[in-house]
Structures are given as structure tokens and as C-alpha cells.
Amino acid sequence: MIVGPTGGGKSSNYRVLQHAMSSLSHQERFEKVHVDVLNPKSITMGQLYGYVDPQTTEWVDGVLAKLVLDCTKDESPDLHWVMFDGPVDALWIENMNTVLDDNKKLCLNSG
């Protein structure tokens, strides 16, 4: 987690690390890094994590579940970072804690 004031260089910090690791991947010291960025405050919690459709009672995956699924489909040794880049507040942190188990593994109702 990178925390700091607006304009403090948090996003630039992880982009520089991504670029450096990807540049060194040809020397077999690091893997190439792909970053998927989303602002968790730009959509609802249901859109982010998923929800049960009240009409059909079926689970609908959220953006995060789809991003993680896309990352796991890549069979290359490349790394995938899913970055939540946006303002942090207590409600967002509490919602994140409810979908992580004790080992910080993402656990959605869909399994």
C-alpha cells in the first residue's frame, strides 16, 4: 500500500518500479510487470466486487473479479498487479476487509 498526499508521487512511484522491473526482465532478474489500474471510488461496491441479481438470484461478477480472472489466464511468467489508485476512506477499507480472509486472499460469494 502506498499512502500519501495528493500529488505526492504515489502513482509515479509504482509506475517507475513497474518500468524498472520490466526493463530488467530481459536479464532474467525480474519478470515483466503488467498493471491494471482502477479507482475503487468511481463505481459502486457491487460493481467492484460483484453482487447477487435480485431478479434472477444469480451471482454477477464485479470488475475486480473479472480483472483477477483475466490475470490468472495469462500463463506467461509475467507478473500482474491490480492497483486500486484513488482516494482511501474508512468505508472503502472496511469493504475491502470483508472480502479478504485471514491470509489476505480474496473471497467473494461466487467462490
DSSP file (Angstrom, degrees, kcal/mol; ACC not computed):
  #  RESIDUE AA STRUCTURE BP1 BP2  ACC     N-H-->O    O-->H-N    N-H-->O    O-->H-N    TCO  KAPPA ALPHA  PHI   PSI    X-CA   Y-CA   Z-CA
    1    1 A M              0   0    0      0, 0.0     2,-0.6     0, 0.0     0, 0.0   0.000 360.0 360.0 360.0 130.9    0.0    0.0    0.0
    2    2 A I        +     0   0    0      2,-0.0     2,-0.4     9,-0.0     8,-0.0  -0.955 360.0 179.7-111.4 120.3    1.3    3.4   -1.0
    3    3 A V        +     0   0    0     -2,-0.6     0, 0.0     7,-0.0     0, 0.0  -0.950  18.8 112.7-124.4 140.1   -0.2    6.2    1.1
    4    4 A G        -     0   0    0     -2,-0.4     3,-0.1     5,-0.0     5,-0.1  -0.973  60.3 -54.0 176.6 179.5    0.5    9.9    0.9
    5    5 A P    >   -     0   0    0      0, 0.0     3,-2.0     0, 0.0     5,-0.3  -0.243  67.6 -81.0 -72.1 160.4   -0.9   13.3    0.0
    6    6 A T  T 3  S+     0   0    0      1,-0.3     0, 0.0     2,-0.1     0, 0.0  -0.380 120.3  16.7 -57.9 132.7   -2.5   14.2   -3.3
    7    7 A G  T 3  S+     0   0    0     -3,-0.1    -1,-0.3    -2,-0.1     0, 0.0   0.586  88.4 124.8  79.0  10.4    0.3   15.0   -5.9
    8    8 A G  S <  S-     0   0    0     -3,-2.0    -2,-0.1    -4,-0.0    -1,-0.1   0.515  84.5-103.5 -83.2  -4.7    2.9   13.3   -3.7
    9    9 A G  S  > S+     0   0    0     -4,-0.2     4,-2.0    -5,-0.1     5,-0.1   0.656  75.3 137.0  96.8  17.5    4.0   10.9   -6.4
   10   10 A K  H  > S+     0   0    0     -5,-0.3     4,-1.7     2,-0.2     5,-0.2   0.946  77.8  42.7 -62.6 -49.0    2.4    7.6   -5.3
   11   11 A S  H  > S+     0   0    0      1,-0.2     4,-1.9     2,-0.2    -1,-0.2   0.907 114.3  51.2 -65.1 -41.6    1.2    6.6   -8.8
   12   12 A S  H  > S+     0   0    0      1,-0.2     4,-2.3     2,-0.2    -1,-0.2   0.853 104.8  60.0 -62.6 -34.0    4.6    7.6  -10.3
   13   13 A N  H  X S+     0   0    0     -4,-2.0     4,-1.9     1,-0.2    -2,-0.2   0.946 108.8  39.7 -61.1 -51.2    6.3    5.5   -7.7
   14   14 A Y  H  X S+     0   0    0     -4,-1.7     4,-2.5     1,-0.2    -1,-0.2   0.824 113.5  55.7 -72.7 -27.9    4.7    2.2   -8.7
   15   15 A R  H  X S+     0   0    0     -4,-1.9     4,-2.6     2,-0.2    -1,-0.2   0.897 107.6  48.8 -68.0 -38.6    5.0    3.1  -12.4
   16   16 A V  H  X S+     0   0    0     -4,-2.3     4,-2.7     2,-0.2    -2,-0.2   0.918 112.1  48.8 -64.6 -43.1    8.7    3.6  -12.0
   17   17 A L  H  X S+     0   0    0     -4,-1.9     4,-2.6     2,-0.2     5,-0.2   0.915 111.9  49.5 -62.8 -42.8    9.0    0.3  -10.2
   18   18 A Q  H  X S+     0   0    0     -4,-2.5     4,-2.5     1,-0.2    15,-0.4   0.937 113.0  46.6 -60.1 -47.1    7.0   -1.5  -12.9
   19   19 A H  H  X S+     0   0    0     -4,-2.6     4,-2.5     2,-0.2    -2,-0.2   0.910 113.0  49.1 -63.4 -42.8    9.1    0.0  -15.6
   20   20 A A  H  X S+     0   0    0     -4,-2.7     4,-1.7     2,-0.2    -1,-0.2   0.928 113.6  45.5 -64.0 -45.1   12.4   -0.9  -13.8
   21   21 A M  H  < S+     0   0    0     -4,-2.6     4,-0.4     1,-0.2    -2,-0.2   0.904 114.6  48.2 -65.7 -40.7   11.3   -4.5  -13.2
   22   22 A S  H >< S+     0   0    0     -4,-2.5     3,-0.9    -5,-0.2     4,-0.4   0.879 109.8  52.6 -66.9 -37.3   10.1   -4.9  -16.8
   23   23 A S  H >< S+     0   0    0     -4,-2.5     3,-0.6     1,-0.2    -1,-0.2   0.836 110.7  47.6 -66.5 -32.4   13.3   -3.4  -18.2
   24   24 A L  G ><>S+     0   0    0     -4,-1.7     5,-1.3     1,-0.2     3,-1.2   0.465  87.1  90.6 -86.2  -1.4   15.4   -5.9  -16.2
   25   25 A S  G X 5S+     0   0    0     -3,-0.9     3,-1.5    -4,-0.4    -1,-0.2   0.810  78.1  61.4 -66.6 -28.4   13.2   -8.8  -17.3
   26   26 A H  G < 5S+     0   0    0     -3,-0.6    -1,-0.3    -4,-0.4    -2,-0.1   0.700  99.9  55.9 -71.4 -16.1   15.4   -9.5  -20.3
   27   27 A Q  G < 5S-     0   0    0     -3,-1.2    -1,-0.3    -4,-0.1    -2,-0.2   0.331 113.4-120.7 -93.4   6.3   18.3  -10.1  -17.9
   28   28 A E  T < 5S+     0   0    0     -3,-1.5    -3,-0.2     2,-0.3    -2,-0.1   0.744  87.1 109.8  60.5  26.6   16.2  -12.8  -16.1
   29   29 A R  S   <S+     0   0    0     -5,-1.3     2,-0.3     1,-0.2    -4,-0.2   0.733  84.4  12.8 -96.3 -29.1   16.4  -11.0  -12.8
   30   30 A F  S    S-     0   0    0     -6,-0.7    -2,-0.3    -9,-0.2     2,-0.2  -0.920  77.2-113.3-139.6 163.6   12.8   -9.9  -12.8
   31   31 A E        -     0   0    0     -2,-0.3    -7,-0.1    -3,-0.1     2,-0.1  -0.658  42.8 -94.7 -93.3 156.7    9.6  -10.8  -14.6
   32   32 A K        -     0   0    0     -2,-0.2    47,-3.1    -7,-0.1     2,-0.5  -0.460  43.2-138.6 -66.5 143.6    7.8   -8.3  -16.9
   33   33 A V  E     -a   79   0A   0    -15,-0.4     2,-0.4    45,-0.2    47,-0.2  -0.928  16.0-167.5-115.8 128.3    5.1   -6.5  -14.9
   34   34 A H  E     -a   80   0A   0     45,-2.6    47,-3.0    -2,-0.5     2,-0.5  -0.934  11.8-156.0-108.9 135.7    1.6   -5.6  -16.2
   35   35 A V  E     -a   81   0A   0     -2,-0.4     2,-0.5    45,-0.2    47,-0.2  -0.954  10.3-167.9-118.5 127.7   -0.5   -3.2  -14.2
   36   36 A D  E     -a   82   0A   0     45,-3.0    47,-3.0    -2,-0.5     2,-0.4  -0.969  18.4-164.9-109.0 120.5   -4.3   -3.0  -14.2
   37   37 A V  E     +a   83   0A   0     -2,-0.5     2,-0.3    45,-0.2    47,-0.2  -0.875  14.9 164.7-113.2 135.6   -5.4    0.2  -12.5
   38   38 A L  E     -a   84   0A   0     45,-2.5    47,-2.0    -2,-0.4     3,-0.0  -0.995  35.2-128.2-145.5 151.5   -8.9    1.1  -11.3
   39   39 A N    >   -     0   0    0     -2,-0.3     3,-1.8    45,-0.2     4,-0.3  -0.872  16.9-158.9 -96.6 110.8  -10.3    3.7   -9.0
   40   40 A P  G >  S+     0   0    0      0, 0.0     3,-0.5     0, 0.0    -1,-0.1   0.702  89.5  58.1 -66.8 -17.7  -12.5    1.9   -6.4
   41   41 A K  G 3  S+     0   0    0      1,-0.2     4,-0.1    46,-0.1    45,-0.0   0.529  90.2  72.6 -87.2  -5.5  -14.4    5.0   -5.6
   42   42 A S  G <  S+     0   0    0     -3,-1.8     2,-0.3     2,-0.1    -1,-0.2   0.609 103.4  34.8 -85.8 -11.1  -15.6    5.5   -9.2
   43   43 A I  S <  S-     0   0    0     -3,-0.5     2,-0.0    -4,-0.3     5,-0.0  -0.883  93.1 -90.9-135.3 167.2  -18.0    2.6   -9.1
   44   44 A T     >  -     0   0    0     -2,-0.3     4,-2.0     1,-0.1     5,-0.1  -0.291  37.9-109.9 -74.7 164.3  -20.3    1.0   -6.5
   45   45 A M  H  >>S+     0   0    0      1,-0.2     4,-2.9     2,-0.2     5,-0.6   0.875 120.4  53.5 -62.3 -37.1  -19.2   -1.8   -4.2
   46   46 A G  H  >5S+     0   0    0      1,-0.2     4,-1.5     2,-0.2    -1,-0.2   0.899 109.9  47.0 -63.9 -40.4  -21.5   -4.2   -6.1
   47   47 A Q  H  45S+     0   0    0      2,-0.2    16,-2.9     1,-0.1    -1,-0.2   0.833 116.1  46.6 -68.8 -31.5  -19.9   -3.2   -9.4
   48   48 A L  H  <5S+     0   0    0     -4,-2.0    16,-2.4    14,-0.3    17,-0.6   0.957 131.3  14.3 -75.3 -52.9  -16.4   -3.6   -7.9
   49   49 A Y  H  <5S-     0   0    0     -4,-2.9    13,-1.0     1,-0.3    -3,-0.2   0.772 111.1-103.9 -97.1 -29.9  -16.7   -6.9   -6.1
   50   50 A G  E  << -B   61   0B   0     -4,-1.5     2,-0.3    -5,-0.6    -1,-0.3  -0.521  31.8-143.6 120.9 167.8  -19.9   -8.4   -7.6
   51   51 A Y  E     -B   60   0B   0      9,-1.9     9,-3.0    -2,-0.2     2,-0.6  -0.978  23.7 -98.0-159.9 165.0  -23.5   -8.9   -6.3
   52   52 A V  E     -B   59   0B   0     -2,-0.3     7,-0.2     7,-0.2    -2,-0.0  -0.846  40.8-125.0 -92.5 122.6  -26.5  -11.2   -6.4
   53   53 A D     >  -     0   0    0      5,-3.0     4,-2.7    -2,-0.6     5,-0.3  -0.541  14.6-147.8 -67.9 120.9  -29.0  -10.1   -9.0
   54   54 A P  T  4 S+     0   0    0      0, 0.0    -1,-0.2     0, 0.0    -2,-0.0   0.769  93.4  49.1 -65.9 -24.3  -32.3   -9.7   -7.1
   55   55 A Q  T  4 S+     0   0    0      1,-0.1    -2,-0.0     3,-0.1    -3,-0.0   0.885 127.8  20.5 -81.8 -40.0  -34.4  -10.7  -10.1
   56   56 A T  T  4 S-     0   0    0      2,-0.2    -1,-0.1    -3,-0.0     3,-0.1   0.573  90.9-135.9-103.9 -11.3  -32.5  -13.9  -11.1
   57   57 A T     <  +     0   0    0     -4,-2.7     2,-0.3     1,-0.2    -5,-0.0   0.720  60.9 134.1  56.0  25.8  -30.8  -14.6   -7.7
   58   58 A E        -     0   0    0     -5,-0.3    -5,-3.0     1,-0.0     2,-0.3  -0.748  62.8-106.2-100.9 152.0  -27.6  -15.3   -9.7
   59   59 A W  E     -B   52   0B   0     -2,-0.3     2,-0.5    -7,-0.2    -7,-0.2  -0.583  28.1-159.8 -76.7 134.6  -24.2  -14.0   -8.9
   60   60 A V  E     -B   51   0B   0     -9,-3.0    -9,-1.9    -2,-0.3    50,-0.1  -0.976  19.3-128.5-115.8 117.7  -22.8  -11.3  -11.2
   61   61 A D  E     -B   50   0B   0     -2,-0.5   -11,-0.3   -11,-0.2     2,-0.1  -0.320  21.9-136.0 -64.1 145.5  -19.0  -10.9  -11.1
   62   62 A G     >  -     0   0    0    -13,-1.0     4,-2.0   -14,-0.1   -14,-0.3  -0.328  30.7 -91.6 -91.6 179.8  -17.7   -7.4  -10.5
   63   63 A V  H  > S+     0   0    0    -16,-2.9     4,-2.5     1,-0.2     5,-0.2   0.891 124.4  52.9 -60.5 -42.3  -14.9   -5.6  -12.2
   64   64 A L  H  > S+     0   0    0    -16,-2.4     4,-2.6     1,-0.2     5,-0.2   0.925 108.1  49.5 -63.0 -45.4  -12.3   -6.8   -9.7
   65   65 A A  H  > S+     0   0    0    -17,-0.6     4,-2.2     1,-0.2    -1,-0.2   0.897 112.7  48.1 -60.9 -40.0  -13.2  -10.5  -10.2
   66   66 A K  H  X S+     0   0    0     -4,-2.0     4,-2.4     2,-0.2    -1,-0.2   0.892 111.0  50.6 -68.9 -38.7  -13.0  -10.1  -13.9
   67   67 A L  H  X S+     0   0    0     -4,-2.5     4,-2.2     2,-0.2    -2,-0.2   0.935 112.0  46.8 -62.6 -45.7   -9.6   -8.4  -13.7
   68   68 A V  H  X S+     0   0    0     -4,-2.6     4,-2.2     1,-0.2    -2,-0.2   0.904 111.3  52.0 -64.1 -41.0   -8.2  -11.1  -11.5
   69   69 A L  H  X S+     0   0    0     -4,-2.2     4,-1.2    -5,-0.2    -1,-0.2   0.917 109.3  49.7 -61.4 -43.6   -9.6  -13.8  -13.8
   70   70 A D  H  X S+     0   0    0     -4,-2.4     4,-0.6     1,-0.2     3,-0.3   0.894 110.5  51.0 -61.6 -39.4   -8.0  -12.2  -16.8
   71   71 A C  H >< S+     0   0    0     -4,-2.2     3,-0.8     1,-0.2    -2,-0.2   0.889 108.5  50.9 -65.7 -38.8   -4.7  -12.0  -14.9
   72   72 A T  H 3< S+     0   0    0     -4,-2.2    -1,-0.2     1,-0.2    -2,-0.2   0.724  99.9  64.7 -73.9 -19.6   -4.8  -15.7  -14.0
   73   73 A K  H 3< S+     0   0    0     -4,-1.2     2,-0.6    -3,-0.3    -1,-0.2   0.732  79.7  94.8 -73.3 -21.1   -5.5  -16.7  -17.6
   74   74 A D    <<  -     0   0    0     -3,-0.8    -3,-0.0    -4,-0.6    -4,-0.0  -0.614  55.9-171.8 -74.2 116.2   -2.0  -15.4  -18.6
   75   75 A E        +     0   0    0     -2,-0.6    -1,-0.2     2,-0.0    -3,-0.1   0.383  50.7 105.3 -92.4   3.9    0.2  -18.5  -18.5
   76   76 A S  S    S-     0   0    0      1,-0.1    -2,-0.0     3,-0.0     0, 0.0  -0.323  85.6-111.3 -75.5 165.9    3.5  -16.5  -19.0
   77   77 A P  S    S+     0   0    0      0, 0.0    -1,-0.1     0, 0.0   -46,-0.1   0.451  78.2 125.4 -76.9   2.3    5.8  -15.9  -16.1
   78   78 A D        -     0   0    0    -47,-0.1     2,-0.3     1,-0.1   -45,-0.2  -0.232  61.2-122.3 -61.7 149.4    4.9  -12.2  -16.2
   79   79 A L  E     -a   33   0A   0    -47,-3.1   -45,-2.6     2,-0.0     2,-0.4  -0.652  18.7-154.6 -89.9 150.1    3.6  -10.5  -13.0
   80   80 A H  E     -a   34   0A   0     -2,-0.3     2,-0.5   -47,-0.2   -45,-0.2  -0.992   6.0-167.3-127.5 124.3    0.2   -8.8  -12.9
   81   81 A W  E     -a   35   0A   0    -47,-3.0   -45,-3.0    -2,-0.4     2,-0.7  -0.945   8.1-157.8-109.6 128.3   -0.5   -6.1  -10.4
   82   82 A V  E     -a   36   0A   0     -2,-0.5     2,-0.5   -47,-0.2   -45,-0.2  -0.925  20.9-164.3-103.2 110.9   -4.1   -4.9   -9.8
   83   83 A M  E     -a   37   0A   0    -47,-3.0   -45,-2.5    -2,-0.7     2,-0.9  -0.836  19.7-153.8-104.6 128.7   -3.8   -1.4   -8.4
   84   84 A F  E     -a   38   0A   0     -2,-0.5     2,-0.7   -47,-0.2   -45,-0.2  -0.882  23.1-178.0 -93.4 105.4   -6.6    0.5   -6.7
   85   85 A D        +     0   0    0    -47,-2.0    -2,-0.0    -2,-0.9   -48,-0.0  -0.873  36.9  77.4-112.7 100.1   -5.5    4.0   -7.4
   86   86 A G  S    S-     0   0    0     -2,-0.7     2,-0.1   -47,-0.1    -2,-0.1  -0.974  84.7 -42.0-179.5-178.6   -7.8    6.5   -5.8
   87   87 A P        -     0   0    0      0, 0.0     2,-0.4     0, 0.0   -46,-0.1  -0.385  53.0-139.5 -67.5 141.4   -8.8    8.2   -2.5
   88   88 A V        +     0   0    0     -2,-0.1     2,-0.3     4,-0.0     3,-0.0  -0.858  26.4 169.2-103.8 133.4   -8.9    6.0    0.5
   89   89 A D     >  -     0   0    0     -2,-0.4     4,-2.1     1,-0.1     5,-0.2  -0.909  47.2-102.9-136.5 169.7  -11.6    6.3    3.1
   90   90 A A  H  > S+     0   0    0     -2,-0.3     4,-2.4     1,-0.2     5,-0.2   0.866 118.1  52.8 -61.5 -39.4  -12.8    4.2    6.1
   91   91 A L  H  > S+     0   0    0      2,-0.2     4,-2.3     1,-0.2    -1,-0.2   0.916 109.7  48.1 -63.9 -43.8  -15.8    2.7    4.3
   92   92 A W  H  > S+     0   0    0      2,-0.2     4,-2.1     1,-0.2    -2,-0.2   0.918 112.6  48.5 -64.0 -43.3  -13.7    1.5    1.4
   93   93 A I  H  X S+     0   0    0     -4,-2.1     4,-2.3     2,-0.2    -2,-0.2   0.905 111.1  50.9 -63.3 -42.2  -11.1   -0.1    3.7
   94   94 A E  H  X S+     0   0    0     -4,-2.4     4,-1.5     1,-0.2    -1,-0.2   0.909 109.9  49.6 -63.2 -42.0  -13.9   -1.8    5.7
   95   95 A N  H  X S+     0   0    0     -4,-2.3     4,-0.8     1,-0.2    -1,-0.2   0.887 110.2  51.1 -63.4 -38.6  -15.4   -3.2    2.5
   96   96 A M  H >< S+     0   0    0     -4,-2.1     3,-0.8     1,-0.2     4,-0.5   0.905 107.7  52.9 -64.6 -41.2  -12.0   -4.5    1.4
   97   97 A N  H >< S+     0   0    0     -4,-2.3     3,-0.7     1,-0.2    -1,-0.2   0.823 102.8  58.7 -64.3 -31.1  -11.5   -6.2    4.8
   98   98 A T  H 3< S+     0   0    0     -4,-1.5    -1,-0.2     1,-0.2    -2,-0.2   0.749 107.5  45.9 -72.8 -21.8  -14.9   -8.0    4.5
   99   99 A V  T << S+     0   0    0     -4,-0.8     8,-3.5    -3,-0.8     2,-0.4   0.423 101.1  78.8-100.5   1.0  -13.8   -9.7    1.2
  100  100 A L  B <  S-C  106   0C   0     -3,-0.7     6,-0.2    -4,-0.5     2,-0.1  -0.901  70.0-144.8-107.8 137.7  -10.4  -10.8    2.4
  101  101 A D    >   -     0   0    0      4,-2.1     3,-2.1    -2,-0.4    -2,-0.1  -0.188  43.7 -79.7 -85.5-172.5   -9.8  -13.8    4.6
  102  102 A D  T 3  S+     0   0    0      1,-0.3    -1,-0.1     2,-0.1    -2,-0.0   0.770 133.2  52.2 -61.5 -26.3   -7.2  -14.1    7.3
  103  103 A N  T 3  S-     0   0    0      2,-0.1    -1,-0.3     0, 0.0     3,-0.1   0.262 119.6-109.9 -92.1  11.7   -4.5  -14.9    4.7
  104  104 A K    <   +     0   0    0     -3,-2.1     2,-0.4     1,-0.3    -2,-0.1   0.786  69.7 149.1  63.4  30.3   -5.5  -11.7    2.7
  105  105 A K        -     0   0    0      1,-0.0    -4,-2.1     2,-0.0     2,-0.3  -0.799  55.3-110.1 -94.3 135.7   -6.9  -14.0    0.0
  106  106 A L  B     -C  100   0C   0     -2,-0.4     2,-0.5    -6,-0.2    -6,-0.2  -0.499  37.8-176.3 -67.8 122.5   -9.8  -12.5   -2.0
  107  107 A C        +     0   0    0     -8,-3.5     2,-0.2    -2,-0.3    -1,-0.1  -0.900   3.5 178.6-126.8 100.7  -13.0  -14.5   -1.1
  108  108 A L    >   -     0   0    0     -2,-0.5     3,-2.1     1,-0.1   -58,-0.1  -0.637  43.1-110.5 -98.2 160.3  -16.1  -13.5   -3.0
  109  109 A N  T 3  S+     0   0    0      1,-0.3    -1,-0.1    -2,-0.2   -50,-0.1   0.758 116.4  65.5 -59.3 -24.8  -19.6  -15.1   -2.6
  110  110 A S  T 3         0   0    0      1,-0.1    -1,-0.3   -50,-0.1   -51,-0.1   0.634 360.0 360.0 -73.8 -12.5  -19.1  -16.6   -6.0
  111  111 A G    <         0   0    0     -3,-2.1    -2,-0.1     0, 0.0    -1,-0.1   0.448 360.0 360.0  91.0 360.0  -16.3  -18.7   -4.8
